[in-house]
Amino acid sequence: MVKELEVNILRPFGPRILHGKIPQDYVDELNNECDSILADEQKRKDFDESHELVGHVSEELRCDMHNPKLKKFGGFLCDLAKCLHNEFLKEKKVNQVEPDQLAIHTAWFVRSFEYDYNPTHIHTGGTFSCVAYLKVPDSISTVNKRNTKEKYATEGYIDFIYGTSSVVTSGNICCLPVVGDIYIFPSHLYHTVYPFYGDGERRSFSANMSLTLGNKDG
């Protein structure tokens, strides 16, 4: 006689990562904003943040989130960040007022091409960070094009790293970039981006942000 066994898999340790999808309208708005910076030579120089950020990439450009065209996308980011934060509170049964506003401290576009990479790093100046993919070349896929042996693909992937891998314990999660995908994660979480090989641009949007309580009296 076979007995059914009911179990719960607990996940008490380690940071959580939200994985979601951005509506195509927002992807288009972000790409248009980046393209408008690239089309203006002076603005391109003024918005260049490459010297201040850790990426070994072709270009990193500041994104002005005060632009009225990006207001709805800012609200969308707030809703996603609240989902991640509030899910944690409910799971831990923490009785706490849920934050309802998002302060976006810094935001920027990352433009990567063949051989570009981002070394392992964390973010500062906020409690949450995000990455959203706006363009992904065909050379980045689930197939390892760099090595003829049957090795898993990592070219152009983002790798989130935490702790040490051991029995029933994973120290990292490696994610294929897909246009429209967004990841929100604690800013202290180490992550890296591997180089890719081939033509095309890998373009992403990133931001550092914090959830806050709104002014109920105002």
N, C-alpha and C positions, 0 to 999 in steps of 0.2 A: 504494500500500500504506500503510495507516494503522498507525503505531506507537503502542503504548500508552506513556504517560508516567507514571511513578510519582514522586510528590513527597511531602515532609513539610512541613506548615505549622508553622513554629516559633512559639512564643509566649514568648520569653525575657524580655520586659519587662512591667512593670505588675503590679498586685496581682490576686490571684484572689478570686473571690466564689463562695461555695457557695449554691446554690439548692436547697431541699428542700421536702418536704411534712410537716406535722405531723399525726399521727393525730387524728381528730375528738375522741377522749377528752381529749386535752391542750388542744385549742381550748376545749372545754366547761369544763375545770377552770380555765383562765386567765380566761375570761369570768365564771365564777362567783366567782372571787377578786376580780376588779375590781368586780363587782356588789355583793359583800358590803361592800367599802369604801364604795361609793356609798350603801349603805343605812344606814350608821352615821355620823351627822353629825360626831361628835367624831373618829372614825377618819379620816374624809374630810379633815378639817382637818389632822390630824397627819401624814397621808401625802401631803399636797399638796407636790409638788416643782416646781411651775410657776415659782416665783421663782428657782430655781437652774438651770433648763435653758433652752436657747436658743429653744425653740419658741414661735411666736406662735399658740398653740392654746388651746382652751377649758380643758383640764385635763390635767395630768401627775401621776400618782399613783404613789408608790413601791410596788413589789411585794416582799413579804417572801419571799425564796426559801428561808428556813429553815422555812417552813410545811410540815409533813409531807405535806400534800396535793399539794405541787408537787415532792416528792422525785424521783419517776420522771421527770417532765419535765426536771429538772436533769440526770439521767443521760442522757436523750435529747439534750440540748444538748451534753453532753460528747462523745458519740459523733459528732455532726455536726462539732464543732470539730476533733476528731481526724482525721476524714476529710479536711477541708480542709488541715490542717497536714501530715499524712503523705503526701498526694498530692504536695505540693510537694517534700518530702524525697526521695521516690522518683524523681520526674522529674529532679531535680537530682543524683541519685545521691549524696546526702549521707549519710555513715555517722554517724548520730546516734541516741542513745537516744530513743525516741518517748515523749512525755509521756502520762500515763494518767489525770490528774485535771484537773478544771476548777474554778478559783476564780471564782465569780461575785461581782464587787465591788459592782455596783449593778444594779438592775433596776426598771423602771417601765412603767406603762401610759400611752399617749398617746391622748387623746380629742379628735378633731378634728371640726369641723362646718363648714358653709358659710363660705367665705372664709378659713378658717384655713390656715396654712402654716408650714413650717419653713425658715428661711434656710440657706444653705450653711454647713456646719460639719463639724468632726471631733469625735471623742470622746476623752476622756482617762481615765486610771485603769484601763487594761487594754490588752491587745494585740489582742483581737478584740472586735467588737461584733456585735449581731444585731438584726434586726427581723422580727417575725412578725405576720401579719394575723389579727385576731380578728373584726372586723366591717367590711364594705365596703358602702356604700350603692349603690343601683342607678344613681345619677347618675355614678358612676365606672365607666367602661367603655372599650372600644376606639373608641367614637364620640365625636367632638368635639361636645359639646352647646352650647358657648359661642359658637362661630363657625359661621356658616352655610356658609362656604367649605370646600372640601375640604382641611382641614388635619388633620394627625395629632393624636391626643388626647394630652394630658399632664395633664389635670385630676386632681388627687389622686394622681398618680404619684410614685414616688421616683426620683431621678436621681443615680446614682453618677458622680463626676467625677474624672478623672485625666489630667494631661498636656494635650496639644493635639491636636485633630483635624487630620489631614493625609492624604496619600496612604497607603492601606492602614493607616491609623492612626485609631482611634476614641478620642476623649477623654472619652466618657461612655457610659453605658448606662442607659436610662430604662425602668422596670419598672412594669407595671400591678399594683396590689395585689389579691390574690386571697385569700379566707379560707383559712387553712391553709398558705399559702406562707410560707417562712422564708428569709431571706438572712443569711449570716454573712460578715463582711468584716473586713479589718484596720482597727483603730480610727482610723488616721491617714488613711483614705480619705475625701475630701470627698464630701458628699452633701446633697441638698436635697429637700424635699417641696413640690409645687405645690398651690395651693388648688383646691378643687372647688366646684361650684355646684349646689345642690339640697338636698333634705331628707336626713336620715339622719346616722348617726355613722360615722366612719372610726376604728376602734379598733385599736391595735397594741400589741405587747409589745416592749420593747427591753431590752438588757442589755449591760454592759461586763464582760469576763471575760478570764482568762488560763489557758492550759494549763500544768500543773505536773507534776513527777515525784512519784509517791506515795512514801511511806515504806515501803520494802521490809522493813525490820526490824520495823515495828510492825504 
